[in-house]
C-alpha cells in the first residue's frame, strides 16, 4: 500500500512511485475491469461492468448476419456501473476518477445512481464508491452510506481530498488484481 | 393461475383467456420490466435489465452537448440480462420466449450465459430462467441448476414443453406485477 504524508499534495503524478511501472496510464475503469477478470478467473467473485446504456434509433442490415447501428444516443444511467456477487452478498458500486487535487465533485454522480445505491442498501447490499484522485494515483474505497448524506445535502457540491483520506480506505495496488477492492470488503464486512 | 390440460396443446393463443385483456401483445421483456418497476416502486426488490451490449465504433458531435453514435454493433452478451437484490439475496436470470408449441431451443441461450449462471450459483445466487411459450401464453420459472446440465449435454438441443410443465413452475399473471416471479422465489427459497 502506498501512503503519502498529507503535506505532499503537490507531488506531480509522474513522480509518484507505482507498484508496477506498466500500470502508468491505466484508467480506473481498465484497472477495475482487470481486477474483475482476475476475481472471475480465480473463482473469487462474479462482478461485471454493465454495458453503456444506449438508445438505439436506427439499425441497418447491410448483410443478413451483420446488423449495423447507424443512429444511437447515450442515455443517462439509471443504476451504477458495477454489480455482482461476492461471498454470497450482492455487491453494487460506482467508480469515478477526478483530476482535481483538492476535491471530488458531486456533478460526476447522477442522482439516479445515489437513489439506486440507497435502495440496494435497504435490501442488504454491500454498496460503495471507488474514487481515484489521479494527481496522487490514490484510489479510495468509500461506503455508499457515508457519501449519500453529503450528496443529498444541498449545501455541498463536493467532498474534499482530506475527507477521503479520513473517511475512505486506500485500496492497495498490486499487479493482479490491480485494484484489490475485495480485500477492503473482507476487512469491513466479514 | 391459468392451467391447461396437457391434451389442449393446439389451442390457438388468441382464444386463451388472459388475466387482463390489455396484456395482449405484451412481450415477455415488457412484462418483466413492468414487474421490476412495480417491485422497485413498492420497495420489494431492486432488479434491473442490463443495457444491450453495444460496441461503439464512431461518435459524432454535431453540437457540443449532443453526442450521436453513428457506427456501432451488437455484442454477444457475457452475462444474463437481469440481476439485482431481493431479501438480501443476489438475483440473476435470463428471460426467453419461444413461438414453438413443443419445445424450447437451446440455440437462444449463449454459452456465456450458462457459464455466468453456473458461476453465480457457486457464490450463492438465486439463478433461474423465465421461459414463455407464446402459443399458450404460459410463463415458467425454472431454476438454472435444472437447465444447466441439459444445456451442457451435447446430445440435447432443446427442452420439451412437457419438461417445463413438469419441472418448471407456472408464474401467475396479474395486472401488477404482470409476471410475479418473486412469488415463486418466496415459495422456493424462503
HADDOCK unambig.tbl for C-alpha pairs under 7 A between the chains (distance, minus, plus):
assign (segid A and resid 46 and name CA) (segid B and resid 120 and name CA) 6.40 0.50 0.50
assign (segid A and resid 50 and name CA) (segid B and resid 50 and name CA) 6.38 0.50 0.50
assign (segid A and resid 51 and name CA) (segid B and resid 51 and name CA) 5.60 0.50 0.50
assign (segid A and resid 51 and name CA) (segid B and resid 52 and name CA) 6.65 0.50 0.50
assign (segid A and resid 51 and name CA) (segid B and resid 53 and name CA) 5.08 0.50 0.50
assign (segid A and resid 52 and name CA) (segid B and resid 51 and name CA) 6.65 0.50 0.50
assign (segid A and resid 53 and name CA) (segid B and resid 51 and name CA) 5.08 0.50 0.50
assign (segid A and resid 67 and name CA) (segid B and resid 73 and name CA) 6.60 0.50 0.50
assign (segid A and resid 68 and name CA) (segid B and resid 71 and name CA) 6.80 0.50 0.50
assign (segid A and resid 68 and name CA) (segid B and resid 72 and name CA) 6.11 0.50 0.50
assign (segid A and resid 68 and name CA) (segid B and resid 73 and name CA) 5.35 0.50 0.50
assign (segid A and resid 69 and name CA) (segid B and resid 71 and name CA) 5.65 0.50 0.50
assign (segid A and resid 69 and name CA) (segid B and resid 72 and name CA) 4.92 0.50 0.50
assign (segid A and resid 69 and name CA) (segid B and resid 73 and name CA) 5.80 0.50 0.50
assign (segid A and resid 70 and name CA) (segid B and resid 70 and name CA) 4.56 0.50 0.50
assign (segid A and resid 70 and name CA) (segid B and resid 71 and name CA) 5.04 0.50 0.50
assign (segid A and resid 70 and name CA) (segid B and resid 72 and name CA) 6.75 0.50 0.50
assign (segid A and resid 71 and name CA) (segid B and resid 68 and name CA) 6.81 0.50 0.50
assign (segid A and resid 71 and name CA) (segid B and resid 69 and name CA) 5.65 0.50 0.50
assign (segid A and resid 71 and name CA) (segid B and resid 70 and name CA) 5.03 0.50 0.50
assign (segid A and resid 72 and name CA) (segid B and resid 68 and name CA) 6.11 0.50 0.50
assign (segid A and resid 72 and name CA) (segid B and resid 69 and name CA) 4.92 0.50 0.50
assign (segid A and resid 72 and name CA) (segid B and resid 70 and name CA) 6.76 0.50 0.50
assign (segid A and resid 73 and name CA) (segid B and resid 67 and name CA) 6.61 0.50 0.50
assign (segid A and resid 73 and name CA) (segid B and resid 68 and name CA) 5.37 0.50 0.50
assign (segid A and resid 73 and name CA) (segid B and resid 69 and name CA) 5.80 0.50 0.50
assign (segid A and resid 85 and name CA) (segid B and resid 90 and name CA) 6.49 0.50 0.50
assign (segid A and resid 85 and name CA) (segid B and resid 120 and name CA) 6.89 0.50 0.50
assign (segid A and resid 85 and name CA) (segid B and resid 123 and name CA) 6.75 0.50 0.50
assign (segid A and resid 86 and name CA) (segid B and resid 123 and name CA) 6.55 0.50 0.50
assign (segid A and resid 87 and name CA) (segid B and resid 123 and name CA) 5.95 0.50 0.50
assign (segid A and resid 88 and name CA) (segid B and resid 123 and name CA) 5.37 0.50 0.50
assign (segid A and resid 88 and name CA) (segid B and resid 124 and name CA) 4.76 0.50 0.50
assign (segid A and resid 88 and name CA) (segid B and resid 125 and name CA) 6.66 0.50 0.50
assign (segid A and resid 89 and name CA) (segid B and resid 89 and name CA) 6.71 0.50 0.50
assign (segid A and resid 89 and name CA) (segid B and resid 90 and name CA) 6.55 0.50 0.50
assign (segid A and resid 90 and name CA) (segid B and resid 85 and name CA) 6.49 0.50 0.50
assign (segid A and resid 90 and name CA) (segid B and resid 89 and name CA) 6.53 0.50 0.50
assign (segid A and resid 90 and name CA) (segid B and resid 90 and name CA) 4.96 0.50 0.50
assign (segid A and resid 120 and name CA) (segid B and resid 46 and name CA) 6.39 0.50 0.50
assign (segid A and resid 120 and name CA) (segid B and resid 85 and name CA) 6.88 0.50 0.50
assign (segid A and resid 123 and name CA) (segid B and resid 85 and name CA) 6.73 0.50 0.50
assign (segid A and resid 123 and name CA) (segid B and resid 86 and name CA) 6.54 0.50 0.50
assign (segid A and resid 123 and name CA) (segid B and resid 87 and name CA) 5.95 0.50 0.50
assign (segid A and resid 123 and name CA) (segid B and resid 88 and name CA) 5.36 0.50 0.50
assign (segid A and resid 124 and name CA) (segid B and resid 88 and name CA) 4.74 0.50 0.50
assign (segid A and resid 125 and name CA) (segid B and resid 88 and name CA) 6.65 0.50 0.50
